[in-house]
Amino acid sequence: MKSFSFRLDRILKLREGAEQRQARRLGQAVEAESMLARLCEVQESHLRAVGDQLLRAPGERLSAGMLRILRLASTAAANQLEDTERSRLEAEQAADSERERLAEARVERRSLEKLKEHQRTAWQEESGREEQKAMDEIAGRTKRDGSAA
């Protein structure tokens, strides 16, 4: 009896490799998204600190130049936060796309694995039938040979 062989085994291996590569890409995308989220938090904190300096106690007097500098710093911090938030949203969308691609790669691999298992089951059943047929044949010969003697 020959051993089980799955003709699409090479394609299955390629699909497994594609799924692993996709999982790595997803990991990188999630890492980028996380890094940008942390950066947004840092920039929000910085923007609050600059805003706090602008809203000092009324008893403190700031020079016009210092007030101008703080407003410029506040505007720059707000713009920087806006840009980083936009980048974070893009990174989030990229991570979502990579998740979808990973799910597709997983479905493709699982489909081939299910096909392989179905074929293995069919092969085992056929193998069992052939083995039973051979055993029945041997038993039949033994009976005929035993009754002929």
MARBA-3410 file (N, C-alpha, C, O; in Angstrom, 1 decimal):
149
0.8,-1.2,0.0,0.0,0.0,0.0,0.9,1.2,0.0,1.8,1.4,0.8 ~ 0.6,2.2,-0.9,1.4,3.4,-1.0,0.9,4.4,0.1,-0.2,4.3,0.5 ~ 1.9,5.2,0.5,1.5,6.2,1.6,0.7,7.4,1.0,0.7,7.6,-0.2 ~ 0.1,8.1,1.9,-0.8,9.2,1.5,0.1,10.3,1.0,1.1,10.7,1.6 ~ -0.3,10.9,-0.1,0.4,12.1,-0.6,-0.7,13.1,-1.1,-1.6,12.8,-1.8
-0.5,14.4,-0.7,-1.4,15.4,-1.0,-0.8,16.2,-2.2,0.3,16.8,-2.0 ~ -1.4,16.2,-3.3,-0.8,16.9,-4.5,-0.6,18.4,-4.3,0.3,19.0,-4.9 ~ -1.4,19.0,-3.5,-1.4,20.4,-3.3,-0.5,20.8,-2.1,-0.6,21.9,-1.6 ~ 0.3,19.9,-1.6,1.1,20.1,-0.4,2.0,21.3,-0.6,2.2,22.1,0.3 ~ 2.6,21.4,-1.8,3.5,22.5,-2.0,2.8,23.9,-2.0,3.3,24.8,-1.4
1.6,23.9,-2.5,0.8,25.1,-2.5,0.4,25.4,-1.0,0.4,26.6,-0.6 ~ 0.1,24.4,-0.3,-0.2,24.6,1.2,0.9,25.2,1.9,0.8,26.1,2.7 ~ 2.1,24.7,1.6,3.3,25.3,2.3,3.5,26.7,1.9,3.9,27.6,2.7 ~ 3.3,27.0,0.6,3.4,28.4,0.1,2.3,29.3,0.8,2.6,30.4,1.2 ~ 1.1,28.8,1.0,0.1,29.5,1.7,0.5,29.8,3.2,0.2,30.8,3.8
1.1,28.7,3.8,1.5,28.9,5.2,2.6,30.0,5.3,2.5,30.8,6.2 ~ 3.5,30.0,4.4,4.5,31.0,4.3,3.9,32.4,4.1,4.4,33.4,4.7 ~ 3.0,32.5,3.2,2.3,33.8,2.9,1.6,34.3,4.2,1.6,35.5,4.5 ~ 1.0,33.4,4.9,0.3,33.7,6.1,1.3,34.2,7.2,1.0,35.2,7.9 ~ 2.4,33.6,7.3,3.4,34.0,8.3,4.0,35.4,7.9,4.1,36.3,8.8
4.2,35.6,6.6,4.7,36.9,6.2,3.7,38.0,6.5,4.0,39.1,6.9 ~ 2.4,37.7,6.2,1.3,38.6,6.5,1.2,38.9,8.0,0.9,40.1,8.4 ~ 1.4,37.9,8.8,1.3,38.1,10.3,2.5,39.1,10.7,2.3,39.9,11.6 ~ 3.6,38.9,10.1,4.7,39.9,10.4,4.4,41.3,10.0,4.7,42.2,10.7 ~ 3.8,41.4,8.8,3.4,42.8,8.3,2.4,43.4,9.2,2.4,44.6,9.5
1.4,42.6,9.7,0.5,43.1,10.6,1.1,43.5,11.9,0.8,44.6,12.5 ~ 2.1,42.7,12.4,2.8,43.1,13.6,3.5,44.4,13.5,3.5,45.3,14.4 ~ 4.1,44.7,12.3,4.8,45.9,12.1,3.8,47.1,12.0,4.1,48.2,12.5 ~ 2.7,46.8,11.4,1.6,47.9,11.3,1.1,48.2,12.6,0.9,49.4,12.9 ~ 0.8,47.2,13.4,0.3,47.5,14.8,1.3,48.2,15.6,1.0,49.1,16.4
2.6,47.8,15.5,3.7,48.5,16.2,3.7,50.0,15.8,3.9,50.9,16.7 ~ 3.6,50.3,14.5,3.7,51.7,14.1,2.5,52.4,14.6,2.6,53.6,15.0 ~ 1.3,51.8,14.6,0.1,52.5,15.1,0.3,52.8,16.6,-0.1,53.9,17.1 ~ 0.8,51.8,17.3,1.0,52.0,18.8,2.0,53.1,19.1,1.8,53.9,20.0 ~ 3.1,53.1,18.3,4.1,54.2,18.5,3.5,55.6,18.2,3.8,56.5,18.9
2.7,55.7,17.2,2.1,57.0,16.9,1.1,57.4,17.9,0.9,58.6,18.2 ~ 0.4,56.4,18.5,-0.6,56.7,19.6,0.2,57.2,20.8,-0.3,58.2,21.4 ~ 1.3,56.6,21.1,2.1,57.1,22.3,2.6,58.5,22.0,2.6,59.4,22.9 ~ 3.1,58.7,20.7,3.5,60.1,20.3,2.4,61.1,20.5,2.7,62.2,20.9 ~ 1.2,60.8,20.1,0.1,61.7,20.2,-0.1,62.0,21.7,-0.4,63.2,22.0
0.0,61.0,22.6,-0.2,61.3,24.0,0.9,62.3,24.5,0.6,63.2,25.3 ~ 2.1,62.1,24.1,3.2,63.0,24.5,2.9,64.4,24.0,3.1,65.4,24.7 ~ 2.5,64.5,22.7,2.3,65.8,22.1,1.1,66.5,22.8,1.1,67.7,22.9 ~ 0.0,65.7,23.1,-1.1,66.3,23.9,-0.7,66.9,25.2,-1.1,67.9,25.6 ~ 0.2,66.1,25.9,0.7,66.6,27.2,1.5,67.9,27.0,1.4,68.8,27.8
2.3,67.9,25.9,3.1,69.1,25.7,2.2,70.3,25.4,2.4,71.4,25.8 ~ 1.2,70.1,24.6,0.2,71.1,24.2,-0.5,71.7,25.5,-0.7,72.9,25.6 ~ -0.9,70.7,26.4,-1.5,71.2,27.6,-0.5,72.0,28.5,-0.9,73.0,29.1 ~ 0.7,71.6,28.5,1.8,72.4,29.3,1.9,73.8,28.7,2.0,74.7,29.5 ~ 2.0,73.9,27.4,2.1,75.2,26.8,0.8,76.0,27.1,0.9,77.2,27.4
-0.3,75.4,27.0,-1.6,76.1,27.3,-1.6,76.5,28.7,-2.1,77.6,29.0 ~ -1.1,75.7,29.6,-1.1,76.1,31.0,-0.2,77.3,31.2,-0.5,78.2,32.1 ~ 0.9,77.4,30.5,1.7,78.6,30.6,1.0,79.9,30.1,1.2,81.0,30.6 ~ 0.2,79.7,29.1,-0.6,80.8,28.6,-1.7,81.3,29.6,-2.0,82.5,29.7 ~ -2.2,80.3,30.4,-3.2,80.7,31.3,-2.7,80.8,32.7,-3.4,80.5,33.7
-1.5,81.4,32.8,-1.0,81.6,34.2,-1.9,82.5,35.0,-2.9,83.1,34.5 ~ -1.6,82.5,36.3,-2.4,83.3,37.2,-2.4,84.7,36.8,-1.4,85.3,36.3 ~ -3.6,85.4,36.9,-3.7,86.8,36.4,-2.7,87.7,37.0,-2.4,88.8,36.4 ~ -2.2,87.4,38.2,-1.3,88.3,38.8,0.1,88.4,38.1,0.8,89.3,38.3 ~ 0.4,87.3,37.4,1.7,87.3,36.7,1.6,88.0,35.4,0.6,87.8,34.6
2.5,88.9,35.2,2.5,89.6,33.9,3.5,89.1,33.0,4.7,88.9,33.4 ~ 3.1,88.8,31.7,4.0,88.3,30.7,4.3,89.5,29.7,3.4,90.2,29.4 ~ 5.5,89.5,29.3,5.8,90.5,28.3,5.1,90.2,27.0,4.8,89.0,26.7 ~ 4.9,91.1,26.1,4.3,90.9,24.8,5.1,89.9,24.0,4.5,89.0,23.3 ~ 6.4,90.0,24.1,7.2,89.0,23.4,7.1,87.6,23.9,7.0,86.7,23.1
7.0,87.5,25.2,6.9,86.1,25.8,5.5,85.6,25.5,5.4,84.4,25.2 ~ 4.5,86.4,25.5,3.1,86.0,25.2,3.1,85.5,23.7,2.5,84.5,23.4 ~ 3.7,86.3,22.8,3.8,85.9,21.4,4.5,84.6,21.2,4.0,83.7,20.4 ~ 5.6,84.4,21.9,6.4,83.1,21.8,5.5,81.9,22.3,5.5,80.9,21.7 ~ 4.8,82.1,23.4,3.9,81.0,23.9,2.8,80.7,22.9,2.4,79.6,22.8
2.2,81.7,22.3,1.2,81.5,21.3,1.7,80.7,20.1,1.1,79.8,19.6 ~ 2.9,81.1,19.7,3.5,80.4,18.5,3.8,79.0,18.9,3.6,78.1,18.1 ~ 4.3,78.8,20.1,4.6,77.4,20.6,3.3,76.6,20.7,3.3,75.4,20.3 ~ 2.3,77.2,21.1,1.0,76.6,21.2,0.5,76.2,19.9,0.0,75.0,19.7 ~ 0.5,77.1,18.9,0.1,76.8,17.6,0.9,75.7,16.9,0.4,74.8,16.3
2.3,75.8,17.1,3.1,74.7,16.6,2.8,73.4,17.2,2.8,72.4,16.5 ~ 2.6,73.4,18.5,2.3,72.1,19.2,1.0,71.5,18.7,0.8,70.3,18.5 ~ 0.0,72.4,18.5,-1.3,71.9,18.0,-1.2,71.4,16.6,-1.8,70.4,16.3 ~ -0.4,72.1,15.7,-0.2,71.6,14.4,0.5,70.3,14.3,0.2,69.4,13.6 ~ 1.5,70.2,15.2,2.3,68.9,15.2,1.4,67.8,15.7,1.4,66.7,15.2
0.5,68.0,16.7,-0.4,67.0,17.2,-1.4,66.6,16.1,-1.7,65.4,15.9 ~ -1.9,67.6,15.4,-2.8,67.3,14.3,-2.2,66.4,13.2,-2.8,65.5,12.8 ~ -0.9,66.7,12.9,-0.2,65.9,11.9,0.0,64.5,12.4,-0.2,63.5,11.6 ~ 0.4,64.4,13.6,0.7,63.1,14.2,-0.6,62.3,14.3,-0.6,61.1,14.1 ~ -1.7,62.9,14.7,-3.0,62.2,14.8,-3.4,61.7,13.4,-4.0,60.6,13.3
-3.2,62.5,12.4,-3.5,62.1,11.0,-2.7,60.9,10.6,-3.2,59.9,10.0 ~ -1.4,60.9,11.0,-0.5,59.8,10.7,-1.0,58.5,11.5,-0.9,57.4,11.0 ~ -1.4,58.8,12.7,-1.9,57.6,13.5,-3.2,57.0,12.9,-3.3,55.8,12.9 ~ -4.1,57.9,12.4,-5.3,57.3,11.8,-4.9,56.5,10.5,-5.5,55.5,10.2 ~ -4.0,57.0,9.7,-3.5,56.3,8.6,-2.9,55.0,9.0,-3.1,53.9,8.3
-2.1,55.0,10.0,-1.5,53.7,10.5,-2.6,52.8,11.0,-2.4,51.6,10.8 ~ -3.6,53.3,11.6,-4.7,52.5,12.1,-5.4,51.8,10.9,-5.7,50.6,10.9 ~ -5.6,52.6,9.8,-6.3,52.0,8.6,-5.4,51.0,8.0,-5.8,50.0,7.5 ~ -4.0,51.2,8.0,-3.1,50.3,7.4,-3.1,49.0,8.2,-3.1,47.9,7.6 ~ -3.2,49.1,9.5,-3.2,47.9,10.4,-4.5,47.1,10.1,-4.5,45.9,10.1
-5.6,47.9,10.0,-6.9,47.2,9.7,-6.8,46.4,8.3,-7.3,45.3,8.2 ~ -6.2,47.1,7.3,-6.0,46.4,6.0,-5.2,45.1,6.2,-5.5,44.1,5.6 ~ -4.1,45.2,6.9,-3.2,44.1,7.2,-4.0,43.0,7.9,-3.7,41.8,7.6 ~ -4.8,43.3,8.8,-5.7,42.3,9.6,-6.6,41.6,8.6,-6.7,40.4,8.6 ~ -7.2,42.4,7.7,-8.0,41.7,6.7,-7.2,40.8,5.8,-7.7,39.7,5.4
-6.1,41.2,5.3,-5.2,40.4,4.5,-4.8,39.1,5.2,-4.8,38.0,4.7 ~ -4.5,39.3,6.5,-4.2,38.1,7.3,-5.3,37.1,7.4,-5.2,35.9,7.3 ~ -6.5,37.7,7.6,-7.7,36.8,7.7,-7.9,36.1,6.4,-8.3,34.9,6.4 ~ -7.7,36.7,5.3,-7.8,36.1,4.0,-6.8,35.0,3.8,-7.1,33.9,3.3 ~ -5.6,35.3,4.2,-4.5,34.3,4.1,-4.8,33.1,4.9,-4.5,32.0,4.5
-5.4,33.3,6.1,-5.7,32.2,7.0,-6.8,31.4,6.4,-6.8,30.1,6.5 ~ -7.8,32.0,5.8,-8.9,31.3,5.2,-8.4,30.4,4.0,-8.8,29.3,3.9 ~ -7.5,31.0,3.2,-6.9,30.2,2.1,-6.1,29.0,2.6,-6.2,27.9,2.0 ~ -5.3,29.2,3.7,-4.6,28.1,4.2,-5.5,27.0,4.8,-5.3,25.8,4.6 ~ -6.5,27.5,5.6,-7.4,26.5,6.2,-8.2,25.7,5.2,-8.5,24.6,5.4
-8.6,26.4,4.1,-9.3,25.7,3.0,-8.5,24.5,2.5,-9.0,23.4,2.3 ~ -7.2,24.8,2.2,-6.3,23.7,1.7,-6.1,22.6,2.8,-6.1,21.4,2.5 ~ -6.0,23.0,4.1,-5.8,22.0,5.1,-7.1,21.1,5.2,-6.9,19.9,5.4 ~ -8.3,21.7,5.1,-9.5,20.9,5.2,-9.5,20.0,4.0,-9.9,18.8,4.1 ~ -9.2,20.5,2.8,-9.1,19.6,1.6,-8.2,18.5,1.9,-8.5,17.3,1.5
-7.0,18.7,2.4,-6.0,17.7,2.7,-6.6,16.7,3.7,-6.4,15.5,3.5 ~ -7.2,17.1,4.7,-7.8,16.2,5.7,-8.9,15.3,5.1,-9.0,14.2,5.3 ~ -9.7,16.0,4.2,-10.8,15.2,3.5,-10.1,14.1,2.6,-10.6,13.0,2.6 ~ -9.1,14.5,1.9,-8.4,13.5,1.1,-7.7,12.5,1.9,-7.7,11.3,1.5 ~ -7.2,12.8,3.0,-6.5,11.8,3.9,-7.6,10.8,4.4,-7.3,9.6,4.4
-8.7,11.3,4.8,-9.8,10.5,5.3,-10.3,9.5,4.2,-10.4,8.3,4.4 ~ -10.4,10.1,3.0,-10.9,9.2,1.9,-9.8,8.2,1.6,-10.1,7.0,1.3 ~ -8.5,8.6,1.6,-7.4,7.6,1.4,-7.4,6.5,2.5,-7.2,5.4,2.1 ~ -7.6,6.9,3.7,-7.7,5.9,4.8,-8.8,5.0,4.6,-8.7,3.8,4.9 ~ -10.0,5.5,4.2,-11.1,4.6,4.0,-10.8,3.6,2.9,-11.1,2.4,3.0
-10.3,4.2,1.8,-10.0,3.3,0.6,-8.9,2.3,1.0,-9.0,1.1,0.6 ~ -7.9,2.7,1.7,-6.9,1.8,2.2,-7.5,0.7,3.1,-7.1,-0.5,2.9 ~ -8.4,1.1,3.9,-9.0,0.1,4.8,-9.9,-0.9,4.0,-9.8,-2.1,4.3 ~ -10.6,-0.4,3.0,-11.3,-1.3,2.1,-10.4,-2.3,1.3,-10.7,-3.5,1.2 ~ -9.3,-1.7,0.8,-8.4,-2.6,0.1,-7.8,-3.6,1.0,-7.6,-4.8,0.6
-7.4,-3.2,2.2,-6.9,-4.2,3.2,-7.9,-5.2,3.6,-7.6,-6.4,3.7 ~ -9.2,-4.8,3.7,-10.2,-5.8,4.1,-10.4,-6.8,2.9,-10.7,-7.9,3.1 ~ -10.4,-6.2,1.7,-10.6,-7.1,0.5,-9.4,-8.1,0.4,-9.7,-9.3,0.1 ~ -8.2,-7.6,0.7,-7.1,-8.6,0.6,-7.2,-9.6,1.7,-6.9,-10.8,1.5 ~ -7.6,-9.2,2.9,-7.8,-10.2,4.0,-8.9,-11.2,3.7,-8.8,-12.4,3.9
-10.0,-10.7,3.1,-11.1,-11.6,2.7,-10.6,-12.6,1.6,-11.0,-13.7,1.6 ~ -9.8,-12.1,0.7,-9.3,-12.9,-0.4,-8.4,-14.0,0.2,-8.5,-15.2,-0.2 ~ -7.5,-13.6,1.1,-6.7,-14.6,1.8,-7.5,-15.6,2.6,-7.2,-16.8,2.5 ~ -8.5,-15.1,3.3,-9.4,-16.0,4.0,-10.1,-17.0,3.1,-10.3,-18.2,3.4 ~ -10.6,-16.5,2.0,-11.3,-17.3,1.0,-10.4,-18.4,0.4,-10.8,-19.5,0.2
-9.1,-18.0,0.1,-8.2,-19.0,-0.4,-7.9,-20.1,0.6,-7.8,-21.3,0.3 ~ -7.7,-19.6,1.9,-7.4,-20.6,2.9,-8.5,-21.6,3.1,-8.3,-22.8,3.3 ~ -9.7,-21.1,3.0,-10.9,-22.0,3.1,-11.0,-23.0,1.9,-11.2,-24.2,2.1 ~ -10.7,-22.5,0.7,-10.8,-23.3,-0.4,-9.7,-24.4,-0.4,-9.9,-25.5,-0.7 ~ -8.5,-23.9,0.0,-7.3,-24.8,0.1,-7.6,-25.8,1.2,-7.2,-27.0,1.0
-8.2,-25.4,2.3,-8.4,-26.3,3.4,-9.5,-27.3,3.1,-9.4,-28.4,3.6 ~ -10.5,-26.9,2.4,-11.6,-27.8,2.0,-11.3,-28.7,0.9,-11.9,-29.8,0.7 ~ -10.3,-28.3,0.0,-9.9,-29.1,-1.1,-9.0,-30.2,-0.6,-8.8,-31.2,-1.4 ~ -8.4,-30.1,0.5,-7.4,-31.1,1.0,-8.0,-32.3,1.6,-7.3,-33.2,2.1
END
